[in-house]
Amino acid sequence: MTKAVRLIKENLCKADIVIEVLDARIPLSSRNPMISEIVGKKPRIVVLNKADLADPNLLGQWERYLRTDDSIAVVQISAKTGKNLSQLIEKGKYLCRNMNWAGRRAVRAM
């Protein structure tokens, strides 16, 4: 974990947006407790993967809990089936809407 944190810190300046992938069945247990401190105010998408296996009654509550401010978006997906992957792209576009692109064509995500 120490090496991963070091690499994230070294390369975070190169990313426009951060994508944090959590297991929708156990979001807090699958989260790195230092991630908010490391990422700071950089726009972030929290992906609740395996949403199709999680309790649908709890997913909305988790979304509200994880979306602490306007720089964080939450998406429920199933990577196995591809369900809602397009929402990931749309949320990324929305969070990056005010960035100065200066001739760049693509969003850089970490």
Secondary structure, 3 states (H helix, E strand, C coil): CHHHHHHHHHHHHHCCEEEEEEECCCCCCCCCCCHHHHHCCCCEEEEEECHHHCCHHHHHHHHHHHCCCCCEEEEECECCCCECHHHHHHHHHHHCCCCCCCCCCCCCEC
